[in-house]
Amino acid sequence: MKKNLFVYLLSGLFLCVGLISCDDKEDNGGDNVILSPRSFYLLSRGNENQNNAGLGYYDAKAEEYIPDYFEQQNGEKLGELAEDMLIYGGKMYITLPGSNSLIVTDLNAKIEKVIKPAGDEPLKPKTLAAYKNNVFVTYYAGEAVAVLDTVTLSITQTIPVGRYPEQMAVSGNKLFVTNSGGLDWENDLGYDKTVSVINLSSLVKEEDIEVVENPTKITVNSQGDLFVISMGDYKTIPNSLQKITEKDGKYVVTNVGNASLMQIVGNTLYALYSQMVWDEAKADLDIIVEYIKYNAITGNKESGSFLKNPDIPNPYSLDIDPQTGYYYINDFVWQVTNDLYIFDASGNKTGILETEAHDVAGVWFLP
């Protein structure tokens, strides 16, 4: 199924019926309308209990978007509540915690294998990372990281970590795993506040690093230092950005600033900061949304926003193409299909893609 694209330009709003083309050159100064210079996959979580997770595909050369690409390739739906995707070693890996499965496909999204964790209880495969011949999968409900052999496509072992593990990052010969404790928020345990350190030679957890409550996101800079986002308790403890450095065999955690989502490109950390703040005077909630740049080596905040007039009502994802510098941000609306806002490397909006997808997890580019 091909879909119409709605593209906003600085000179006005153009509705292109069918595919974007050069037909209106006289209206846009003679320049070709380009929504995205590179093709990408778009993964969407879908709504709970509706089996409507999806994988769409935007073909930059043809300038067309196919929202049900996975279904077209395989003759079946993707599944329930997709969460993460990894393109590695000529294959694609997609986690579906709602379906308690990990799907392995070729680069055209054709299924090669569906892997379900052993046991009767759903362990909910959630996020992915890779190192050499292994893909690592967090088992959100299993308090563990599974090791998947990329040759045999079989789980070889699981490594215990903290409560409700979230994202992972590889630095040197170590795998770092954030443990949010997310579903324990209303019981006596409360949120977790650790990052587990796994030795990638022995595949054994060595230690836990203490950070601010509810750590979820993690990434690594060119020096091997880590940045972690903790979401706090959504009440008195705000979300925060922390830097972890290793010094004399010990890990040192320093507070850097605020962030809800992040991605490092080169030596810059791009952060989307979204926070609800109670305004006593108005007796109402204010929503803070900022697009912040940090120096990814020093952790220092840089001046200015990396987007110009973004005007995104509820930004909920952040992806940056390291080749072109384009930004891709999902505008989330609950139980309504989402729009994907696309900006060029200068921060100018190039277009809005109607995804026909619920809860966009992000976009992924082929190598």
C-alpha positions, 0 to 999 in steps of 0.5 A: 500500500502506497500512501500520500505524503503531506509536506510542509515547506517554508514557502507554504503547504503543498499537498502532493496527491500520490508520490512526491515529485518535481511537478511543482518546481515553479512553486518551490523555487525550482528545488525538488521536494525531498522529505528524506534523502535516505530510505529507512524502516519505521518501527511502531509499537502499536496499541496493547492487545490490538496486534497492530505493531508494524514495520513501514518502509520509506523508499527515498529513491521512489519517494514513497512510503509503505506503512504495511511493509512487513505484512506485505513481505510476509503475509502476516502481521508483525505482532504485539507491542514492538519495542526495538530493532537492530540491523547487524551482520546482514540481518534485522532483529525486532523485539516484541515484548507483547508477543514474547518474541524476537523476530529475525529477518533479512534486510528486506524484512522477510522472516528467517526465524521467530525466537521465543524465550524458554519457559512458561512465563513471558520474559518479554524481550525488549531491547537489543545490542550487538558485539562480535558474533552475539546479539544481546536481548534484555528480558524485561520480565526476566531480570536477565540479558539473553545471548543470541548466537548470530550464526545458529540464531539460538539463545546460548545463555542468559545473564542475570542483571537488575530489575526490569532491564531496559537499554544496553550499550557496549564500551570496550569489553563491557556491556552496560545494562540500565535497570529501571525497576519500572513495574515495581514503582508502586510496591515496596521495592520501588524503582531500581537505580543501577546499571549492570556491568557485564564482562563480554569475555566471560559473559558474567555480571561484574558489578552494578553502578548506582545512578539516579532512580529509574535509569532507562536510556544509555549510550557511549561516546567515542572515548568509551564514556557512558551517558545514562538517562534516568526518568526519576519518579515522575513526581519529585525526582525529574528525569536527568542525564548522567555521565559515567567515566571509569577512573582507576578501576572505579566508575564515577557518575556525574550529573550533566543536565536534563534529557528524556531521549538522546543520540550521539553523532560525532562528538555531540550529544543531541537530547530531547528534554520533555518534562511536565511541571506543576505551575502553582499559580495556574494550578495546572501542568506546564510541559517543558520541551527543549532540544539540547546539544551537549558536548559528548566528550566533556558533557558541557551544555552547548548554546542554542536549540538544534531544531528551528521552530520545531512545533511538535505537539508531543515529541516522543522519539529522536533519531538522527541519520549520522550520514546526512544529519537529518532529524526524525521525531515522532509526534505521539498521540495515544490511540491515534496514528502518529506523524513523523517530523523530519528536519534537515541538518540545519534544523529546518523542517523538510516534511511531515510523514503520516505514518499510519502507525500507532506509537512510533518507536523510531527509524532505522537506516540500512548500512 
